[in-house]
Amino acid sequence: MDLWSPLFGSVVASSVWGEKPHVKIVWITMLALKDKHGFVAGSVPGLARLSVVSVEECEEALERFTSPDQYSKTKEHEGRRVQAIDGGWLVLNHAKFQKKMREVSTLVGNAKRQATWRERHAKKKGAAISCPPTNDSA
């Protein structure tokens, strides 16, 4: 089953965006790879390969993500982004962004349903307003 992860525009306002390019690349790769629980399976060399960075660059990125970040917009976990666990890493703020995605998805779904309803009722209203043909032959 293919999983996907939304990339919110707020990522460019995060402290990660101020990091070196390879750190940002590893972060985006981890966001793309995480499962529905926020788990990113893999090893450092495997993640480096998928991120197309060196093992050393991947290690540097992971060090940044597992360390406190005083400038992080998310203060939970002292701004840490991931936790190393058996078999890979856990994205610590995964649940927060899943909730945000559900809210966005609900808003989009509601807007689509409302647009469909308005369109359907506009057609009905237009049909009710139209005048029946007149018989001018008399």
Solvent accessible surface area in square Angstrom, and as a share of the most:
residue,aa,sasa,rsa
1,M,205,0.91
2,D,139,0.72
3,L,79,0.39
4,W,179,0.63
5,S,28,0.18
6,P,30,0.19
7,L,104,0.52
8,F,34,0.14
9,G,61,0.59
10,S,38,0.25
11,V,20,0.12
12,V,87,0.50
13,A,75,0.58
14,S,20,0.13
15,S,31,0.20
16,V,5,0.03
17,W,97,0.34
18,G,74,0.71
19,E,38,0.17
20,K,111,0.47
21,P,93,0.58
22,H,22,0.10
23,V,0,0.00
24,K,44,0.19
25,I,81,0.41
26,V,0,0.00
27,W,14,0.05
28,I,55,0.28
29,T,21,0.12
30,M,0,0.00
31,L,28,0.14
32,A,64,0.50
33,L,74,0.37
34,K,15,0.06
35,D,41,0.21
36,K,132,0.56
37,H,125,0.56
38,G,0,0.00
39,F,52,0.22
40,V,0,0.00
41,A,69,0.54
42,G,37,0.35
43,S,60,0.39
44,V,42,0.24
45,P,64,0.40
46,G,13,0.12
47,L,3,0.01
48,A,2,0.02
49,R,175,0.64
50,L,112,0.56
51,S,4,0.03
52,V,132,0.76
53,V,22,0.12
54,S,48,0.31
55,V,58,0.34
56,E,120,0.54
57,E,59,0.27
58,C,0,0.00
59,E,88,0.39
60,E,63,0.28
61,A,0,0.00
62,L,13,0.07
63,E,108,0.49
64,R,113,0.41
65,F,2,0.01
66,T,43,0.25
67,S,26,0.17
68,P,78,0.49
69,D,21,0.11
70,Q,133,0.59
71,Y,158,0.60
72,S,5,0.03
73,K,115,0.49
74,T,18,0.10
75,K,131,0.55
76,E,95,0.43
77,H,93,0.42
78,E,108,0.48
79,G,1,0.01
80,R,81,0.30
81,R,22,0.08
82,V,1,0.00
83,Q,91,0.41
84,A,67,0.52
85,I,67,0.34
86,D,146,0.76
87,G,49,0.47
88,G,7,0.06
89,W,16,0.06
90,L,55,0.27
91,V,4,0.02
92,L,32,0.16
93,N,27,0.14
94,H,14,0.06
95,A,76,0.59
96,K,101,0.43
97,F,57,0.24
98,Q,53,0.24
99,K,117,0.49
100,K,76,0.32
101,M,42,0.19
102,R,146,0.53
103,E,87,0.39
104,V,57,0.32
105,S,60,0.39
106,T,75,0.44
107,L,124,0.62
108,V,75,0.43
109,G,17,0.16
110,N,69,0.36
111,A,63,0.49
112,K,136,0.58
113,R,149,0.54
114,Q,73,0.33
115,A,57,0.44
116,T,76,0.44
117,W,124,0.43
118,R,150,0.55
119,E,104,0.47
120,R,116,0.42
121,H,66,0.30
122,A,63,0.49
123,K,139,0.59
124,K,118,0.50
125,K,132,0.56
126,G,40,0.39
127,A,73,0.57
128,A,86,0.66
129,I,117,0.59
130,S,73,0.47
131,C,117,0.70
132,P,106,0.67
133,P,134,0.84
134,T,111,0.65
135,N,124,0.64
136,D,130,0.67
137,S,99,0.64
138,A,138,1.07
